[in-house]
Amino acid sequence: MRHRRGERPGHRATTANAQAIYPFFGENGLGDGGVLIGTDLHGSAFTYDPFVLYERRVISNPNLLVAGELGSGKSSLVKSYLYRQALFGRVPWIADPKGEYAPLARALGVEPIRLVPGGDVRLNPVARESGWQSQLNLLRALAAGALSRRLDQEEEGSVREALRLVNDDQGVEPTLPAIVSLLFRPHKSMAERLVTTTQALAKRSRDVALGLQRLCEGDLRGMFDGPTTAGLRLDGRAVVLDLSAFYDSSALGLVMTCASAWERGMILSLHEEARREERAPRKMINVFDEVWRALSFIGVGEWLQAAFKMSRRDGVQNVVVMHRLTDLSAAGAAGSRERELAEGLLHDAQTRVIYRQPPDNVAMAREPLGLTSVEADLLPELGLGIALWKVSTRGYLVQHRLSEIERPIVDTDGSMVDRGTRWA
């Protein structure tokens, strides 16, 4: 081949190697078999379904993390994704801290379940259906959150034995008031198992009992202090718990945790019912919006991590939604167990969707999310509705697309934006 004077010969390489030079151009999407998200840089349709990708061994777990600044398009993605998945038979279960998912619920033919102190709806977060370990993990998390500190070994033991005793009575449903009563006045069998006296155990358990009593008789009474209200519709196309009455309350984290635990227990119960009837259980999507509000309570990190670890067994996609990646710092001081658990959620989510992030968040994001330097540098520059999708080790830039039908479902700033200027 002839070359002009001063011209250097070109370099030949495979596309597998060249993609390192031109990020995002070496990948050609995730294939079909999922719901439409939008378009990639090539203008091709970008589809996604965690259960399909798990079957293909593209990802090792179905969990999803979505992060983005206010106004970046994060909320629109989450709501339209849930709506589209519902059309394919997936069932969203959402703990809604701001009351923003009501339009989605109604579009799917259900009404949100509204929780207020002393209201008509009770949810039992320690119901037996969720299983012993889930019950115990939740109870520890609630007690630690109520006390704003970790439980010591004697307190852990008293909580465990109180739960064991109420669980052993098969004729009665376990409830928080029953557990609190045993913590105030321990049964002889509890003391014997812990090799102590009932008087000594009552003294060591008193702080935990007082902390949990808030959920039964304090400002949170009437919501989590008894069996689940009969007649709640749990077989529809979605289940939305409206927690907006607590959005400005310091107790929101505890309320979110109780509500999410109840959701998880009901999901497991529905799956078990399907197995008994020898039919395939429906795939569920469990959404934790503004998760940092719950992670700020000591003990919640362990409970949420356990839920993530069980996602494959349970056939559940856990979706964690936050604004900034630095929101995880609200879980605890640098180097603390709480911070470690919160940041561990990044590793336990094989799909990470990152919308625009402020420049001071980029350094924190790069290593935990496995970003290249090019990907990290793009985060502060991402436009409206554009996100970096990290699916396992693969990276994609995706422009989310909305239909006219979906706009009323996702519109959280309709009073601020003219309809004609909203992005497609």
JOBELNOR-V80971 format. One record per backbone hydrogen bond with DSSP energy under -1.0 kcal/mol. CO is the residue of the C=O (numbers start at 1). NH is the residue of the N-H. Records with the same first field share a line. If there is no record, write none. Layout:
CO->NH  NH
This chain:
4->7
14->18
15->19
17->20
18->21  22
22->25
35->48
37->401
38->46
39->399
40->43
44->40
46->37  38
48->35
49->53
50->54
51->55
52->56
53->58
54->57
63->351
64->320
65->353
66->322
67->355
69->72
72->385
73->77
74->78
75->79
76->80
77->81
78->82
79->83
80->84
81->85
82->86
83->87
85->88  90
86->89
91->285
92->239
93->287
94->241
96->243
101->105
102->106
103->107
104->108
105->110
106->109
113->242
116->119
122->229
124->127
127->130
128->131
131->135
132->136
133->137
134->138
135->139
136->140
137->141
138->142
139->143
140->144
141->145
142->146
143->147
144->148  149
152->156
153->157
154->158
155->159
156->160
157->161
158->162
159->163
160->164
161->165
162->166
163->167
164->168
168->170
169->172
175->179
176->180
177->181
178->182
179->183
180->184
181->185
187->191
188->192
189->193
190->194
191->196
192->195
197->201
198->202
199->203
200->204
201->205
205->209
206->210
207->211
208->212
209->213
212->215
213->216  217
214->220
218->221
221->118
223->123
239->94
240->113
241->96
242->115
243->246
244->247
246->249
249->252
251->255
252->256
253->257
254->258
255->259
256->260
257->261
258->262
259->263
260->264
261->265
262->266
263->267
264->268
265->269
266->270
267->271
268->272
269->273
270->274
271->275
272->276
273->277
274->279
275->278
283->91
284->317
285->93
286->319
287->95
288->321
290->293
291->294  295
292->296
294->297
297->300
299->303
300->304
301->305
302->306
303->307
304->308
305->309
306->310
308->311
310->314
311->315  316
315->284
317->286
318->64
319->288
320->66
321->291
322->68
324->327
325->328
326->329
327->330
328->331
329->332
333->336
336->340
337->341
338->342
339->343
340->344
342->345
343->346
344->348
350->392
351->65
352->390
353->67
354->388
356->69
358->361
359->362
361->365
362->366
365->369
366->371
372->376
373->377
374->378
378->381
379->357
383->386
385->400
387->398
388->354
389->396
390->352
391->394
394->391
396->389
398->387
399->39
406->410
407->411
413->416  417
418->421
419->422
424->402
